[in-house]
Each structure stands twice: as C-alpha cells, then as structure tokens.
Amino acid sequence: MPADPVPADPVPDQWALVVRLARSITRLSQREYAVVAGVSKSRLGRVESGARDDPPVSLLNQLLAPVGWRICAVDLSSRAINLPPRVDDSYFDGAGRRLPAHLEQYRPTHYGRWWGWERIAWWPDDPAVPARSFVRRRRYPR
C-alpha cells in the first residue's frame, strides 16, 4: 500500500500553535504582540486559543509578519509556488469584473478573432477594445 505523499492539512489547533510559537520567539505578551502585528488583543487571543477555527490567510500573514514568516503555497516537493507578478489591470474587464479564470485568455488584435469586432467599429487605440479577452468555449483535449 503506497504512502500518501500529501501532508495532512493543518487543524485549527496547529494554527494556534504556530501563532503562539511566533509570539514566544519575540518574548512579547499578547497585548504587546497584538500592537506590533497591528491587530486587536482579542483577535490574537481568539486565534491562539483556537476559538477562531479557520483564520483567513491574510490574518495569519499579519500575525506571523513580526517574526518574518508568511503563509505560502507549496507543491508536493515542498517547493514554493511562484506566481507571475501582475503589472496591470488587464485581467479585469471595463466594468471591473475579473475575467473567467477557467477560460483561455489572450490579447485581442485587429487581425485576430475577437467576438466583439462585430459590435463595434474600432481603430487601433479605441478604448472600447479590451486589453484582454477570453475564448468563450473551452477546448477539450481529444
């Protein structure tokens, strides 16, 4: 029987232990650590006691920042997953909505196929032409 290579997900008590360990490294009281981390003492206390059973990643990162730690995603080989930096808002449409993550995205060009060409008359710098678009139908491998 092969061993399961995926480590178990941390349970709430383990998050509490990690935050307590971070605070013990700094040798600060809960009140002092909460001030340094920028959260309320009661919020820190709820995480450390396990009363907050599913703290958000942003809160955990905020609580671990004073010791230089952060929460990150790793693959099965324990290598950190690096995401490409987002330098512009091209992944949003004109109304501020995110483009569908499950569909293939591309930059529309005047010579390419874009579903909106039939709707607008355009010129190269037309603000009506989006910075990015997506293929409306998935291409499934055969």
CNS distance restraints for C-alpha pairs under 8 A (distance, minus, plus):
assign (resid   5 and name CA) (resid  76 and name CA) 7.15 0.50 0.50
assign (resid   6 and name CA) (resid  76 and name CA) 6.48 0.50 0.50
assign (resid  10 and name CA) (resid  14 and name CA) 5.75 0.50 0.50
assign (resid  10 and name CA) (resid  15 and name CA) 6.78 0.50 0.50
assign (resid  11 and name CA) (resid  15 and name CA) 6.79 0.50 0.50
assign (resid  12 and name CA) (resid  16 and name CA) 6.41 0.50 0.50
assign (resid  12 and name CA) (resid  50 and name CA) 5.95 0.50 0.50
assign (resid  12 and name CA) (resid  52 and name CA) 7.77 0.50 0.50
assign (resid  12 and name CA) (resid  53 and name CA) 4.95 0.50 0.50
assign (resid  12 and name CA) (resid  54 and name CA) 6.36 0.50 0.50
assign (resid  13 and name CA) (resid  17 and name CA) 6.22 0.50 0.50
assign (resid  13 and name CA) (resid  49 and name CA) 7.80 0.50 0.50
assign (resid  13 and name CA) (resid  50 and name CA) 5.53 0.50 0.50
assign (resid  13 and name CA) (resid  53 and name CA) 7.75 0.50 0.50
assign (resid  14 and name CA) (resid  18 and name CA) 6.16 0.50 0.50
assign (resid  15 and name CA) (resid  19 and name CA) 6.25 0.50 0.50
assign (resid  15 and name CA) (resid  47 and name CA) 7.61 0.50 0.50
assign (resid  15 and name CA) (resid  48 and name CA) 7.71 0.50 0.50
assign (resid  15 and name CA) (resid  50 and name CA) 7.79 0.50 0.50
assign (resid  16 and name CA) (resid  20 and name CA) 6.06 0.50 0.50
assign (resid  16 and name CA) (resid  47 and name CA) 5.68 0.50 0.50
assign (resid  16 and name CA) (resid  48 and name CA) 4.29 0.50 0.50
assign (resid  16 and name CA) (resid  49 and name CA) 6.24 0.50 0.50
assign (resid  16 and name CA) (resid  50 and name CA) 5.62 0.50 0.50
assign (resid  17 and name CA) (resid  21 and name CA) 5.95 0.50 0.50
assign (resid  17 and name CA) (resid  48 and name CA) 6.89 0.50 0.50
assign (resid  18 and name CA) (resid  22 and name CA) 6.22 0.50 0.50
assign (resid  19 and name CA) (resid  23 and name CA) 6.27 0.50 0.50
assign (resid  19 and name CA) (resid  47 and name CA) 7.62 0.50 0.50
assign (resid  19 and name CA) (resid  48 and name CA) 6.26 0.50 0.50
assign (resid  19 and name CA) (resid  60 and name CA) 7.78 0.50 0.50
assign (resid  19 and name CA) (resid  63 and name CA) 6.83 0.50 0.50
assign (resid  19 and name CA) (resid  64 and name CA) 6.70 0.50 0.50
assign (resid  20 and name CA) (resid  24 and name CA) 6.07 0.50 0.50
assign (resid  20 and name CA) (resid  48 and name CA) 5.99 0.50 0.50
assign (resid  21 and name CA) (resid  25 and name CA) 6.23 0.50 0.50
assign (resid  22 and name CA) (resid  26 and name CA) 6.82 0.50 0.50
assign (resid  22 and name CA) (resid  64 and name CA) 6.37 0.50 0.50
assign (resid  22 and name CA) (resid  67 and name CA) 6.29 0.50 0.50
assign (resid  23 and name CA) (resid  27 and name CA) 6.33 0.50 0.50
assign (resid  23 and name CA) (resid  28 and name CA) 6.26 0.50 0.50
assign (resid  23 and name CA) (resid  29 and name CA) 7.70 0.50 0.50
assign (resid  23 and name CA) (resid  30 and name CA) 7.67 0.50 0.50
assign (resid  23 and name CA) (resid  33 and name CA) 6.64 0.50 0.50
assign (resid  24 and name CA) (resid  28 and name CA) 6.77 0.50 0.50
assign (resid  25 and name CA) (resid  67 and name CA) 7.51 0.50 0.50
assign (resid  26 and name CA) (resid  67 and name CA) 7.14 0.50 0.50
assign (resid  28 and name CA) (resid  32 and name CA) 5.73 0.50 0.50
assign (resid  28 and name CA) (resid  33 and name CA) 5.62 0.50 0.50
assign (resid  29 and name CA) (resid  33 and name CA) 5.99 0.50 0.50
assign (resid  30 and name CA) (resid  34 and name CA) 5.93 0.50 0.50
assign (resid  30 and name CA) (resid  41 and name CA) 6.30 0.50 0.50
assign (resid  30 and name CA) (resid  44 and name CA) 7.13 0.50 0.50
assign (resid  30 and name CA) (resid  45 and name CA) 7.20 0.50 0.50
assign (resid  31 and name CA) (resid  35 and name CA) 6.45 0.50 0.50
assign (resid  31 and name CA) (resid  41 and name CA) 5.38 0.50 0.50
assign (resid  32 and name CA) (resid  36 and name CA) 6.38 0.50 0.50
assign (resid  33 and name CA) (resid  37 and name CA) 6.02 0.50 0.50
assign (resid  34 and name CA) (resid  38 and name CA) 5.84 0.50 0.50
assign (resid  34 and name CA) (resid  39 and name CA) 5.13 0.50 0.50
assign (resid  34 and name CA) (resid  40 and name CA) 5.71 0.50 0.50
assign (resid  34 and name CA) (resid  41 and name CA) 5.27 0.50 0.50
assign (resid  34 and name CA) (resid  44 and name CA) 6.36 0.50 0.50
assign (resid  34 and name CA) (resid  63 and name CA) 7.94 0.50 0.50
assign (resid  35 and name CA) (resid  39 and name CA) 6.38 0.50 0.50
assign (resid  35 and name CA) (resid  40 and name CA) 7.21 0.50 0.50
assign (resid  35 and name CA) (resid  41 and name CA) 7.77 0.50 0.50
assign (resid  36 and name CA) (resid  66 and name CA) 6.86 0.50 0.50
assign (resid  37 and name CA) (resid  62 and name CA) 6.02 0.50 0.50
assign (resid  37 and name CA) (resid  63 and name CA) 5.49 0.50 0.50
assign (resid  37 and name CA) (resid  64 and name CA) 7.78 0.50 0.50
assign (resid  37 and name CA) (resid  65 and name CA) 6.99 0.50 0.50
assign (resid  37 and name CA) (resid  66 and name CA) 6.22 0.50 0.50
assign (resid  38 and name CA) (resid  62 and name CA) 7.50 0.50 0.50
assign (resid  39 and name CA) (resid  43 and name CA) 6.63 0.50 0.50
assign (resid  39 and name CA) (resid  44 and name CA) 6.89 0.50 0.50
assign (resid  39 and name CA) (resid  63 and name CA) 7.88 0.50 0.50
assign (resid  40 and name CA) (resid  44 and name CA) 6.44 0.50 0.50
assign (resid  41 and name CA) (resid  45 and name CA) 6.04 0.50 0.50
assign (resid  42 and name CA) (resid  46 and name CA) 6.12 0.50 0.50
assign (resid  43 and name CA) (resid  47 and name CA) 6.44 0.50 0.50
assign (resid  44 and name CA) (resid  48 and name CA) 6.16 0.50 0.50
assign (resid  44 and name CA) (resid  63 and name CA) 7.78 0.50 0.50
assign (resid  45 and name CA) (resid  49 and name CA) 5.97 0.50 0.50
assign (resid  46 and name CA) (resid  50 and name CA) 6.11 0.50 0.50
assign (resid  46 and name CA) (resid  51 and name CA) 4.96 0.50 0.50
assign (resid  46 and name CA) (resid  52 and name CA) 5.28 0.50 0.50
assign (resid  47 and name CA) (resid  51 and name CA) 6.22 0.50 0.50
assign (resid  47 and name CA) (resid  52 and name CA) 5.05 0.50 0.50
assign (resid  47 and name CA) (resid  53 and name CA) 7.35 0.50 0.50
assign (resid  47 and name CA) (resid  55 and name CA) 7.02 0.50 0.50
assign (resid  55 and name CA) (resid  59 and name CA) 6.49 0.50 0.50
assign (resid  55 and name CA) (resid  60 and name CA) 6.74 0.50 0.50
assign (resid  56 and name CA) (resid  60 and name CA) 6.44 0.50 0.50
assign (resid  57 and name CA) (resid  61 and name CA) 6.04 0.50 0.50
assign (resid  57 and name CA) (resid  71 and name CA) 6.88 0.50 0.50
assign (resid  58 and name CA) (resid  62 and name CA) 6.16 0.50 0.50
assign (resid  59 and name CA) (resid  63 and name CA) 6.16 0.50 0.50
assign (resid  60 and name CA) (resid  64 and name CA) 6.06 0.50 0.50
assign (resid  60 and name CA) (resid  70 and name CA) 7.61 0.50 0.50
assign (resid  60 and name CA) (resid  71 and name CA) 7.16 0.50 0.50
assign (resid  61 and name CA) (resid  65 and name CA) 5.88 0.50 0.50
assign (resid  61 and name CA) (resid  69 and name CA) 7.35 0.50 0.50
assign (resid  61 and name CA) (resid  70 and name CA) 5.03 0.50 0.50
assign (resid  61 and name CA) (resid  71 and name CA) 5.96 0.50 0.50
assign (resid  62 and name CA) (resid  66 and name CA) 7.92 0.50 0.50
assign (resid  64 and name CA) (resid  68 and name CA) 6.60 0.50 0.50
assign (resid  64 and name CA) (resid  69 and name CA) 5.16 0.50 0.50
assign (resid  64 and name CA) (resid  70 and name CA) 5.98 0.50 0.50
assign (resid  65 and name CA) (resid  69 and name CA) 5.45 0.50 0.50
assign (resid  65 and name CA) (resid  70 and name CA) 6.41 0.50 0.50
assign (resid  72 and name CA) (resid  80 and name CA) 6.88 0.50 0.50
assign (resid  72 and name CA) (resid  81 and name CA) 7.74 0.50 0.50
assign (resid  73 and name CA) (resid  80 and name CA) 5.95 0.50 0.50
assign (resid  73 and name CA) (resid  81 and name CA) 5.80 0.50 0.50
assign (resid  74 and name CA) (resid  78 and name CA) 5.18 0.50 0.50
assign (resid  74 and name CA) (resid  79 and name CA) 5.18 0.50 0.50
assign (resid  74 and name CA) (resid  80 and name CA) 4.33 0.50 0.50
assign (resid  74 and name CA) (resid  81 and name CA) 5.36 0.50 0.50
assign (resid  75 and name CA) (resid  79 and name CA) 5.58 0.50 0.50
assign (resid  75 and name CA) (resid  80 and name CA) 6.60 0.50 0.50
assign (resid  75 and name CA) (resid  81 and name CA) 6.65 0.50 0.50
assign (resid  90 and name CA) (resid 131 and name CA) 5.50 0.50 0.50
assign (resid  90 and name CA) (resid 132 and name CA) 5.84 0.50 0.50
assign (resid  91 and name CA) (resid  98 and name CA) 6.00 0.50 0.50
assign (resid  91 and name CA) (resid  99 and name CA) 5.78 0.50 0.50
assign (resid  91 and name CA) (resid 132 and name CA) 6.66 0.50 0.50
assign (resid  92 and name CA) (resid  96 and name CA) 5.43 0.50 0.50
assign (resid  92 and name CA) (resid  97 and name CA) 5.29 0.50 0.50
assign (resid  92 and name CA) (resid  98 and name CA) 4.45 0.50 0.50
assign (resid  92 and name CA) (resid  99 and name CA) 5.66 0.50 0.50
assign (resid  93 and name CA) (resid  97 and name CA) 5.47 0.50 0.50
assign (resid  93 and name CA) (resid  98 and name CA) 6.41 0.50 0.50
assign (resid  93 and name CA) (resid  99 and name CA) 6.59 0.50 0.50
assign (resid  93 and name CA) (resid 130 and name CA) 6.89 0.50 0.50
assign (resid  93 and name CA) (resid 132 and name CA) 7.78 0.50 0.50
assign (resid  94 and name CA) (resid 130 and name CA) 7.20 0.50 0.50
assign (resid  99 and name CA) (resid 133 and name CA) 7.64 0.50 0.50
assign (resid  99 and name CA) (resid 134 and name CA) 7.50 0.50 0.50
assign (resid 100 and name CA) (resid 134 and name CA) 7.73 0.50 0.50
assign (resid 103 and name CA) (resid 134 and name CA) 6.30 0.50 0.50
assign (resid 103 and name CA) (resid 135 and name CA) 6.26 0.50 0.50
assign (resid 103 and name CA) (resid 136 and name CA) 7.03 0.50 0.50
assign (resid 103 and name CA) (resid 137 and name CA) 7.58 0.50 0.50
assign (resid 103 and name CA) (resid 138 and name CA) 6.35 0.50 0.50
assign (resid 104 and name CA) (resid 134 and name CA) 5.53 0.50 0.50
assign (resid 104 and name CA) (resid 135 and name CA) 5.57 0.50 0.50
assign (resid 104 and name CA) (resid 138 and name CA) 7.52 0.50 0.50
assign (resid 105 and name CA) (resid 132 and name CA) 6.70 0.50 0.50
assign (resid 105 and name CA) (resid 133 and name CA) 5.65 0.50 0.50
assign (resid 105 and name CA) (resid 134 and name CA) 4.18 0.50 0.50
assign (resid 105 and name CA) (resid 135 and name CA) 6.43 0.50 0.50
assign (resid 106 and name CA) (resid 132 and name CA) 5.61 0.50 0.50
assign (resid 106 and name CA) (resid 133 and name CA) 5.61 0.50 0.50
assign (resid 106 and name CA) (resid 134 and name CA) 6.00 0.50 0.50
assign (resid 106 and name CA) (resid 135 and name CA) 7.98 0.50 0.50
assign (resid 107 and name CA) (resid 131 and name CA) 6.06 0.50 0.50
assign (resid 107 and name CA) (resid 132 and name CA) 4.54 0.50 0.50
assign (resid 107 and name CA) (resid 133 and name CA) 6.19 0.50 0.50
assign (resid 108 and name CA) (resid 112 and name CA) 6.43 0.50 0.50
assign (resid 108 and name CA) (resid 113 and name CA) 7.40 0.50 0.50
assign (resid 108 and name CA) (resid 114 and name CA) 6.25 0.50 0.50
assign (resid 108 and name CA) (resid 129 and name CA) 7.85 0.50 0.50
assign (resid 108 and name CA) (resid 130 and name CA) 7.39 0.50 0.50
assign (resid 108 and name CA) (resid 131 and name CA) 7.04 0.50 0.50
assign (resid 108 and name CA) (resid 132 and name CA) 6.24 0.50 0.50
assign (resid 108 and name CA) (resid 133 and name CA) 6.43 0.50 0.50
assign (resid 109 and name CA) (resid 113 and name CA) 7.77 0.50 0.50
assign (resid 109 and name CA) (resid 114 and name CA) 7.93 0.50 0.50
assign (resid 110 and name CA) (resid 124 and name CA) 7.28 0.50 0.50
assign (resid 113 and name CA) (resid 117 and name CA) 7.89 0.50 0.50
assign (resid 114 and name CA) (resid 133 and name CA) 7.68 0.50 0.50
assign (resid 116 and name CA) (resid 120 and name CA) 6.69 0.50 0.50
assign (resid 117 and name CA) (resid 121 and name CA) 7.21 0.50 0.50
assign (resid 117 and name CA) (resid 122 and name CA) 7.92 0.50 0.50
assign (resid 120 and name CA) (resid 128 and name CA) 7.77 0.50 0.50
assign (resid 122 and name CA) (resid 126 and name CA) 5.74 0.50 0.50
assign (resid 122 and name CA) (resid 128 and name CA) 7.61 0.50 0.50
assign (resid 122 and name CA) (resid 129 and name CA) 7.42 0.50 0.50
assign (resid 125 and name CA) (resid 129 and name CA) 7.93 0.50 0.50
